[in-house]
Amino acid sequence: MAQSQNSRLNLTEIDGYLIVNLPAVITDPLLQSHYATISTLVETSRYRGVILNLAAVSLLDFGALQQIRRICQANSLLGSNTVLAGINASIAAYLASLPEPFDDLIFCQDMEAARRACG
């Protein structure tokens, strides 16, 4: 699969997984604009799983987090597990400070663990 053009998201297929490399600053509008693209790829390509790679992310707001959750839920309804990989310490601290639980999201430290978690 070719990398996505006209986008700050980098979409790549590796060994049957859709890898979504997120940029340093992710916002609600950025993710909203790519929601349909990701869902359509999941529906039509039957990936083994989807990995949202947050390794480069340095800024994440609550709206973007809700969009990530929405992407994960839609992918699940389409039969594909979605895992968040590469979370850094500052993002982890931010998430831990929020009153809302994140039991519905799967976090992994690296890409190999994310592949295993996808099933």
DSSP file (Angstrom, degrees, kcal/mol; ACC not computed):
  #  RESIDUE AA STRUCTURE BP1 BP2  ACC     N-H-->O    O-->H-N    N-H-->O    O-->H-N    TCO  KAPPA ALPHA  PHI   PSI    X-CA   Y-CA   Z-CA
    1    1 A M              0   0    0      0, 0.0    12,-0.5     0, 0.0     2,-0.1   0.000 360.0 360.0 360.0 135.5    0.0    0.0    0.0
    2    2 A A        -     0   0    0      1,-0.1     2,-0.1    10,-0.1     3,-0.1  -0.389 360.0 -97.1 -74.8 154.2    1.3    3.4   -0.9
    3    3 A Q        -     0   0    0      1,-0.1     9,-0.1    -2,-0.1     2,-0.1  -0.437  48.9 -95.4 -69.6 147.2    1.8    6.0    1.8
    4    4 A S        -     0   0    0      7,-0.4     3,-0.3    -2,-0.1     2,-0.2  -0.406  39.3-152.2 -65.1 134.1   -1.0    8.5    2.1
    5    5 A Q  S    S+     0   0    0      1,-0.2     4,-0.1    -2,-0.1     3,-0.1  -0.577  73.2  33.2 -97.9 167.6   -0.5   11.8    0.1
    6    6 A N  S    S+     0   0    0     -2,-0.2     2,-0.3     1,-0.2    -1,-0.2   0.837 104.7  97.2  58.8  37.1   -2.1   15.2    1.1
    7    7 A S  S    S-     0   0    0     -3,-0.3    -1,-0.2     1,-0.1    27,-0.0  -0.991  71.6-142.6-154.2 153.5   -1.8   14.3    4.7
    8    8 A R  S    S+     0   0    0     -2,-0.3     2,-0.4    -3,-0.1    -1,-0.1   0.485  87.2  85.4 -94.9  -6.2    0.2   14.7    7.9
    9    9 A L  S    S-     0   0    0     13,-0.1     2,-0.6    -4,-0.1    13,-0.2  -0.761  73.0-145.5 -90.3 142.3   -0.7   11.1    8.8
   10   10 A N  E     -A   21   0A   0     11,-1.9    11,-2.8    -2,-0.4     2,-0.5  -0.941  14.6-167.1-109.9 113.8    1.5    8.4    7.3
   11   11 A L  E     +A   20   0A   0     -2,-0.6    -7,-0.4     9,-0.2     2,-0.3  -0.896  16.0 164.1-105.7 124.7   -0.5    5.3    6.5
   12   12 A T  E     -A   19   0A   0      7,-2.4     7,-3.7    -2,-0.5     2,-0.5  -0.985  31.6-136.4-140.1 146.7    1.5    2.1    5.7
   13   13 A E  E     +A   18   0A   0    -12,-0.5     2,-0.4    -2,-0.3     5,-0.2  -0.921  24.7 175.3-103.8 129.0    0.9   -1.6    5.5
   14   14 A I  E >   -A   17   0A   0      3,-2.4     3,-1.8    -2,-0.5    -2,-0.0  -0.970  69.4 -24.4-134.6 118.5    3.4   -3.9    7.1
   15   15 A D  T 3  S-     0   0    0     -2,-0.4     3,-0.1     1,-0.3    -1,-0.0   0.823 127.8 -46.3  51.3  39.0    2.9   -7.7    7.3
   16   16 A G  T 3  S+     0   0    0      1,-0.3    32,-3.2    31,-0.1    33,-0.7   0.511 115.6 113.0  86.2   4.6   -0.9   -7.3    7.1
   17   17 A Y  E <   -Ab  14  49A   0     -3,-1.8    -3,-2.4    30,-0.2     2,-0.7  -0.887  64.5-132.9-109.4 140.7   -1.1   -4.5    9.7
   18   18 A L  E     -Ab  13  50A   0     31,-2.3    33,-2.9    -2,-0.4     2,-0.6  -0.844  23.6-160.2 -88.7 119.0   -2.2   -1.0    8.9
   19   19 A I  E     -Ab  12  51A   0     -7,-3.7    -7,-2.4    -2,-0.7     2,-0.7  -0.899   6.3-166.8-103.3 121.7    0.3    1.3   10.6
   20   20 A V  E     -Ab  11  52A   0     31,-3.1    33,-2.5    -2,-0.6     2,-0.7  -0.906   7.3-159.3-109.8 102.8   -0.9    4.9   11.2
   21   21 A N  E     -Ab  10  53A   0    -11,-2.8   -11,-1.9    -2,-0.7    33,-0.1  -0.745  12.6-150.2 -85.7 114.7    2.1    7.0   12.1
   22   22 A L        -     0   0    0     31,-2.3    34,-0.4    -2,-0.7   -13,-0.1  -0.603  13.5-117.3 -88.3 145.5    0.7   10.1   13.9
   23   23 A P        -     0   0    0      0, 0.0    35,-0.1     0, 0.0    -1,-0.1  -0.154  34.8 -93.5 -75.3 174.5    2.6   13.4   13.7
   24   24 A A  S    S+     0   0    0     33,-0.2    34,-3.3     1,-0.2    35,-2.1   0.858 116.2  38.5 -58.1 -39.9    4.1   15.3   16.7
   25   25 A V  E    S-e   59   0B   0     32,-0.2     2,-0.5    33,-0.2    -1,-0.2  -0.952  73.8-175.5-117.5 116.0    0.9   17.4   17.3
   26   26 A I  E     -e   60   0B   0     33,-2.0    35,-0.7    -2,-0.6     2,-0.3  -0.926   4.7-175.4-114.1 137.1   -2.4   15.7   16.8
   27   27 A T     >  -     0   0    0     -2,-0.5     4,-2.2    33,-0.1     5,-0.2  -0.820  39.3-107.3-125.7 163.8   -5.7   17.5   17.0
   28   28 A D  H  > S+     0   0    0     -2,-0.3     4,-2.8     1,-0.2     5,-0.2   0.929 118.4  49.5 -55.5 -50.5   -9.3   16.6   16.9
   29   29 A P  H  > S+     0   0    0      0, 0.0     4,-2.2     0, 0.0    -1,-0.2   0.887 108.5  53.4 -61.2 -37.6   -9.8   18.1   13.4
   30   30 A L  H  > S+     0   0    0      2,-0.2     4,-0.7     1,-0.2    -2,-0.2   0.950 114.4  40.7 -60.6 -48.6   -6.8   16.3   12.0
   31   31 A L  H >X S+     0   0    0     -4,-2.2     4,-0.9     1,-0.2     3,-0.8   0.882 112.0  55.9 -69.5 -37.6   -8.1   12.9   13.2
   32   32 A Q  H >X S+     0   0    0     -4,-2.8     3,-0.7     1,-0.2     4,-0.5   0.902 104.2  54.6 -58.4 -40.4  -11.7   13.8   12.2
   33   33 A S  H 3< S+     0   0    0     -4,-2.2    -1,-0.2     1,-0.2     4,-0.2   0.719 115.1  39.0 -68.9 -19.5  -10.5   14.4    8.7
   34   34 A H  H <X S+     0   0    0     -3,-0.8     4,-2.5    -4,-0.7     5,-0.2   0.429  87.9  95.4-108.3  -1.5   -8.9   11.0    8.4
   35   35 A Y  H <X S+     0   0    0     -4,-0.9     4,-2.5    -3,-0.7     5,-0.2   0.934  88.0  44.6 -55.4 -51.5  -11.5    9.0   10.3
   36   36 A A  H  X S+     0   0    0     -4,-0.5     4,-2.6     1,-0.2    -1,-0.2   0.878 111.7  53.6 -65.2 -38.0  -13.4    7.9    7.1
   37   37 A T  H  > S+     0   0    0     -4,-0.2     4,-2.4     2,-0.2    -1,-0.2   0.943 111.7  44.4 -61.3 -48.4  -10.1    7.0    5.3
   38   38 A I  H  X S+     0   0    0     -4,-2.5     4,-2.3     1,-0.2    -2,-0.2   0.932 114.8  48.7 -63.3 -46.2   -8.9    4.7    8.1
   39   39 A S  H  X S+     0   0    0     -4,-2.5     4,-2.5    -5,-0.2    -1,-0.2   0.897 111.5  49.6 -62.0 -41.2  -12.3    3.1    8.5
   40   40 A T  H  X S+     0   0    0     -4,-2.6     4,-2.6     2,-0.2     5,-0.3   0.913 110.5  50.0 -64.9 -42.6  -12.6    2.5    4.7
   41   41 A L  H  X S+     0   0    0     -4,-2.4     4,-2.2    -5,-0.2     5,-0.3   0.914 111.9  48.4 -60.9 -42.5   -9.1    1.0    4.6
   42   42 A V  H  X S+     0   0    0     -4,-2.3     4,-1.3     1,-0.2     5,-0.4   0.925 114.1  46.5 -63.6 -44.2  -10.0   -1.3    7.5
   43   43 A E  H  < S+     0   0    0     -4,-2.5    -2,-0.2     1,-0.2    -1,-0.2   0.905 121.0  35.2 -65.4 -42.7  -13.3   -2.4    5.9
   44   44 A T  H  < S+     0   0    0     -4,-2.6    -1,-0.2    -5,-0.2    -2,-0.2   0.721 121.3  42.8 -89.0 -21.5  -11.9   -3.0    2.4
   45   45 A S  H  < S-     0   0    0     -4,-2.2    -3,-0.2    -5,-0.3    -2,-0.2   0.618  86.9-141.3-104.3 -13.6   -8.5   -4.4    3.2
   46   46 A R     <  -     0   0    0     -4,-1.3    -4,-0.1    -5,-0.3    -3,-0.1   0.940  26.5-164.2  53.2  55.3   -9.2   -6.8    6.1
   47   47 A Y        -     0   0    0     -5,-0.4   -30,-0.2    -6,-0.2     3,-0.1  -0.300  28.4-125.1 -65.9 153.4   -6.0   -6.0    8.0
   48   48 A R  S    S-     0   0    0    -32,-3.2    33,-0.4     1,-0.3     2,-0.3   0.741  86.6 -32.6 -68.4 -23.9   -4.9   -8.3   10.8
   49   49 A G  E     -b   17   0A   0    -33,-0.7   -31,-2.3    31,-0.1     2,-0.4  -0.950  58.8-112.4 178.5 169.1   -4.9   -5.2   13.0
   50   50 A V  E     -bc  18  82A   0     31,-2.7    33,-2.5    -2,-0.3     2,-0.5  -0.980  21.6-162.3-122.3 132.0   -4.4   -1.5   13.1
   51   51 A I  E     -bc  19  83A   0    -33,-2.9   -31,-3.1    -2,-0.4     2,-0.9  -0.962   6.3-157.2-117.4 118.2   -1.5    0.1   15.0
   52   52 A L  E     -bc  20  84A   0     31,-2.9    33,-2.6    -2,-0.5     2,-0.8  -0.848  17.9-150.3 -91.4 108.6   -1.7    3.8   15.8
   53   53 A N  E     +bc  21  85A   0    -33,-2.5   -31,-2.3    -2,-0.9     3,-0.3  -0.723  24.2 172.5 -88.8 110.2    1.9    4.8   16.3
   54   54 A L    >   +     0   0    0     31,-3.5     3,-1.3    -2,-0.8    34,-0.3   0.202  42.6 115.1 -98.9  13.9    2.2    7.6   18.8
   55   55 A A  T 3  S+     0   0    0      1,-0.3    -1,-0.2    30,-0.3    31,-0.1   0.823  82.1  40.8 -56.7 -35.3    6.0    7.5   19.0
   56   56 A A  T 3  S+     0   0    0    -34,-0.4    -1,-0.3    -3,-0.3     2,-0.3   0.556  88.8 115.9 -89.6  -8.3    6.4   11.0   17.5
   57   57 A V    <   +     0   0    0     -3,-1.3    31,-0.2     1,-0.2   -33,-0.2  -0.441  24.8 160.0 -71.7 125.9    3.5   12.5   19.4
   58   58 A S        +     0   0    0    -34,-3.3     2,-0.4     1,-0.3   -33,-0.2   0.532  67.5  42.7-115.6 -15.5    4.4   15.3   21.8
   59   59 A L  E     +e   25   0B   0    -35,-2.1   -33,-2.0     2,-0.0     2,-0.4  -0.983  58.6 166.4-139.0 125.7    1.0   17.0   22.1
   60   60 A L  E     -e   26   0B   0     -2,-0.4     2,-0.2   -35,-0.2   -33,-0.1  -0.992  14.4-162.1-138.1 124.9   -2.3   15.3   22.6
   61   61 A D     >  -     0   0    0    -35,-0.7     4,-2.2    -2,-0.4     5,-0.2  -0.592  35.4-103.8-104.2 172.4   -5.5   17.1   23.6
   62   62 A F  H  > S+     0   0    0      1,-0.2     4,-2.2     2,-0.2     5,-0.2   0.871 119.4  54.6 -64.0 -37.7   -8.7   15.6   25.0
   63   63 A G  H  > S+     0   0    0      1,-0.2     4,-1.8     2,-0.2    -1,-0.2   0.906 108.9  48.2 -61.7 -41.9  -10.6   16.0   21.7
   64   64 A A  H  > S+     0   0    0      2,-0.2     4,-2.4     1,-0.2    -1,-0.2   0.895 109.1  54.0 -65.1 -39.5   -7.9   14.1   19.8
   65   65 A L  H  X S+     0   0    0     -4,-2.2     4,-2.3     1,-0.2    -2,-0.2   0.900 107.3  50.8 -61.2 -40.3   -8.0   11.4   22.4
   66   66 A Q  H  X S+     0   0    0     -4,-2.2     4,-2.2     2,-0.2    -1,-0.2   0.879 109.3  50.9 -65.6 -36.9  -11.8   11.1   21.9
   67   67 A Q  H  X S+     0   0    0     -4,-1.8     4,-2.5     2,-0.2    -2,-0.2   0.892 108.4  51.8 -66.8 -38.8  -11.2   10.8   18.1
   68   68 A I  H  X S+     0   0    0     -4,-2.4     4,-2.4     2,-0.2    -2,-0.2   0.929 110.1  49.2 -60.6 -44.4   -8.6    8.0   18.8
   69   69 A R  H  X S+     0   0    0     -4,-2.3     4,-2.4     1,-0.2    -2,-0.2   0.906 110.2  51.1 -60.8 -41.8  -11.2    6.2   20.9
   70   70 A R  H  X S+     0   0    0     -4,-2.2     4,-2.5     2,-0.2    -2,-0.2   0.905 109.6  49.7 -63.3 -42.6  -13.8    6.7   18.1
   71   71 A I  H  X S+     0   0    0     -4,-2.5     4,-2.5     2,-0.2     5,-0.2   0.928 111.5  49.2 -61.1 -45.9  -11.3    5.2   15.5
   72   72 A C  H  X S+     0   0    0     -4,-2.4     4,-2.1     1,-0.2    -2,-0.2   0.909 111.9  48.3 -61.1 -43.5  -10.6    2.2   17.8
   73   73 A Q  H  X S+     0   0    0     -4,-2.4     4,-2.2     2,-0.2    -1,-0.2   0.913 112.1  48.4 -65.3 -43.5  -14.3    1.6   18.3
   74   74 A A  H  X S+     0   0    0     -4,-2.5     4,-1.4     1,-0.2    -2,-0.2   0.922 111.4  50.1 -62.8 -44.1  -15.2    1.8   14.6
   75   75 A N  H  <>S+     0   0    0     -4,-2.5     5,-2.9     1,-0.2    -1,-0.2   0.893 108.9  52.8 -61.8 -39.0  -12.3   -0.6   13.7
   76   76 A S  H ><5S+     0   0    0     -4,-2.1     3,-1.7     1,-0.2    -1,-0.2   0.917 106.8  51.7 -61.9 -43.4  -13.5   -3.0   16.4
   77   77 A L  H 3<5S+     0   0    0     -4,-2.2    -1,-0.2     1,-0.3    -2,-0.2   0.795 108.1  53.3 -63.3 -27.1  -17.0   -3.0   14.9
   78   78 A L  T 3<5S-     0   0    0     -4,-1.4    -1,-0.3     2,-0.2    -2,-0.2   0.395 126.3-102.7 -87.9   2.5  -15.4   -3.7   11.5
   79   79 A G  T < 5S+     0   0    0     -3,-1.7     2,-0.5     1,-0.2    -3,-0.2   0.650  84.0 116.6  91.1  16.5  -13.6   -6.7   13.0
   80   80 A S      < -     0   0    0     -5,-2.9    -1,-0.2    -6,-0.1    -2,-0.2  -0.970  58.4-134.1-124.7 125.7  -10.1   -5.3   13.5
   81   81 A N        -     0   0    0     -2,-0.5   -31,-2.7   -33,-0.4     2,-0.4  -0.473  19.4-154.4 -70.0 144.7   -8.3   -4.7   16.7
   82   82 A T  E     -c   50   0A   0    -33,-0.2    24,-0.5    -2,-0.1     2,-0.4  -0.991  10.8-172.7-125.4 131.8   -6.6   -1.4   17.1
   83   83 A V  E     -cd  51 106A   0    -33,-2.5   -31,-2.9    -2,-0.4     2,-0.5  -0.941  19.6-136.5-124.8 142.6   -3.6   -0.8   19.4
   84   84 A L  E     -cd  52 107A   0     22,-3.2    24,-2.7    -2,-0.4     2,-0.3  -0.883  30.9-174.9 -98.8 126.0   -1.8    2.4   20.4
   85   85 A A  E     +cd  53 108A   0    -33,-2.6   -31,-3.5    -2,-0.5   -30,-0.3  -0.860  50.2  27.5-122.6 154.4    2.0    2.0   20.3
   86   86 A G        +     0   0    0     22,-1.1    23,-0.2    -2,-0.3    -1,-0.2   0.729  66.0 174.7  77.6  24.6    5.0    4.1   21.3
   87   87 A I        -     0   0    0     21,-0.8    -1,-0.2    -3,-0.2     2,-0.1  -0.414  19.6-142.9 -66.1 136.8    3.4    6.3   24.0
   88   88 A N     >  -     0   0    0    -34,-0.3     4,-2.5   -31,-0.2     5,-0.2  -0.463  24.4 -99.7 -98.5 173.7    5.9    8.5   25.7
   89   89 A A  H  > S+     0   0    0      1,-0.2     4,-2.4     2,-0.2     5,-0.2   0.860 118.7  51.2 -62.7 -39.3    6.2    9.5   29.3
   90   90 A S  H  > S+     0   0    0      2,-0.2     4,-2.0     1,-0.2    -1,-0.2   0.897 112.5  45.9 -69.4 -37.7    4.6   13.0   29.0
   91   91 A I  H  > S+     0   0    0      2,-0.2     4,-2.7   -34,-0.2    -2,-0.2   0.907 112.5  51.5 -68.6 -40.8    1.5   11.5   27.1
   92   92 A A  H  X S+     0   0    0     -4,-2.5     4,-2.5     1,-0.2    -2,-0.2   0.911 110.0  49.4 -60.8 -42.3    1.3    8.8   29.7
   93   93 A A  H  X S+     0   0    0     -4,-2.4     4,-1.2     2,-0.2    -1,-0.2   0.904 111.0  49.9 -63.9 -41.3    1.4   11.3   32.5
   94   94 A Y  H >X S+     0   0    0     -4,-2.0     4,-0.7     2,-0.2     3,-0.6   0.946 112.1  47.0 -61.6 -48.5   -1.4   13.4   30.8
   95   95 A L  H >< S+     0   0    0     -4,-2.7     3,-1.0     1,-0.2    -2,-0.2   0.895 109.9  53.5 -61.3 -40.2   -3.6   10.3   30.3
   96   96 A A  H 3< S+     0   0    0     -4,-2.5    -1,-0.2     1,-0.2    -2,-0.2   0.763 104.0  57.6 -66.4 -24.4   -3.0    9.3   34.0
   97   97 A S  H << S+     0   0    0     -4,-1.2    -1,-0.2    -3,-0.6    -2,-0.2   0.657  87.0  95.4 -80.8 -15.1   -4.2   12.8   35.1
   98   98 A L  S << S-     0   0    0     -3,-1.0    -3,-0.0    -4,-0.7    -4,-0.0  -0.510  72.7-138.9 -78.7 143.8   -7.5   12.5   33.4
   99   99 A P  S    S+     0   0    0      0, 0.0    -1,-0.1     0, 0.0    -4,-0.0   0.686  78.7  91.3 -74.3 -16.5  -10.5   11.3   35.5
  100  100 A E  S    S-     0   0    0     -5,-0.1    -2,-0.1     1,-0.1     2,-0.1  -0.622  77.6-126.6 -83.5 133.6  -11.8    9.2   32.6
  101  101 A P        -     0   0    0      0, 0.0     3,-0.2     0, 0.0    -1,-0.1  -0.417   9.5-156.4 -75.6 156.4  -10.7    5.5   32.5
  102  102 A F    >   +     0   0    0      1,-0.1     3,-1.7    -2,-0.1    -2,-0.0  -0.168  46.9 132.0-123.2  37.6   -9.2    4.2   29.3
  103  103 A D  T 3   +     0   0    0      1,-0.3    -1,-0.1     3,-0.1     0, 0.0   0.712  69.1  61.1 -63.8 -20.9   -9.9    0.5   29.8
  104  104 A D  T 3  S+     0   0    0     -3,-0.2     2,-0.4     2,-0.0    -1,-0.3   0.528  93.6  77.4 -85.7  -5.2  -11.3    0.2   26.2
  105  105 A L  S <  S-     0   0    0     -3,-1.7     2,-0.6   -22,-0.0   -22,-0.1  -0.840  71.3-142.8-106.6 143.5   -7.9    1.2   24.7
  106  106 A I  E     -d   83   0A   0    -24,-0.5   -22,-3.2    -2,-0.4     2,-0.4  -0.920  18.1-168.0-106.7 121.4   -4.9   -1.1   24.3
  107  107 A F  E     -d   84   0A   0     -2,-0.6     2,-0.3   -24,-0.2   -22,-0.2  -0.893   6.4-179.7-109.8 137.7   -1.5    0.6   24.9
  108  108 A C  E     -d   85   0A   0    -24,-2.7   -22,-1.1    -2,-0.4   -21,-0.8  -0.974  29.6-134.6-133.6 150.3    1.8   -1.1   24.0
  109  109 A Q  S    S+     0   0    0     -2,-0.3     2,-0.3   -24,-0.2    -1,-0.1   0.866  83.9  11.4 -72.2 -36.9    5.3    0.3   24.4
  110  110 A D  S  > S-     0   0    0    -25,-0.1     4,-1.9   -24,-0.1     5,-0.1  -0.830  79.8 -98.8-140.1 175.7    6.6   -0.7   21.0
  111  111 A M  H  > S+     0   0    0     -2,-0.3     4,-2.4     1,-0.2     5,-0.2   0.853 116.6  54.7 -67.5 -36.9    5.6   -2.0   17.6
  112  112 A E  H  > S+     0   0    0      1,-0.2     4,-2.0     2,-0.2    -1,-0.2   0.933 110.5  45.8 -64.1 -44.6    6.4   -5.6   18.2
  113  113 A A  H  > S+     0   0    0      1,-0.2     4,-2.3     2,-0.2    -1,-0.2   0.866 110.9  54.9 -64.1 -35.6    4.2   -5.7   21.3
  114  114 A A  H  X S+     0   0    0     -4,-1.9     4,-1.6     2,-0.2    -2,-0.2   0.903 105.9  51.2 -65.2 -40.9    1.5   -3.9   19.4
  115  115 A R  H  X S+     0   0    0     -4,-2.4     4,-0.7     1,-0.2    -2,-0.2   0.925 111.3  47.8 -61.4 -44.0    1.5   -6.6   16.7
  116  116 A R  H >< S+     0   0    0     -4,-2.0     3,-0.9     1,-0.2    -2,-0.2   0.901 110.3  52.3 -62.8 -39.8    1.2   -9.3   19.3
  117  117 A A  H 3< S+     0   0    0     -4,-2.3    -1,-0.2     1,-0.2    -2,-0.2   0.779  98.3  65.1 -69.1 -26.5   -1.7   -7.4   21.0
  118  118 A C  H 3<        0   0    0     -4,-1.6   -37,-0.3    -3,-0.2    -1,-0.2   0.758 360.0 360.0 -67.1 -22.9   -3.5   -7.1   17.7
  119  119 A G    <<        0   0    0     -3,-0.9    -3,-0.1    -4,-0.7    -2,-0.1   0.454 360.0 360.0  93.7 360.0   -3.9  -10.9   17.7
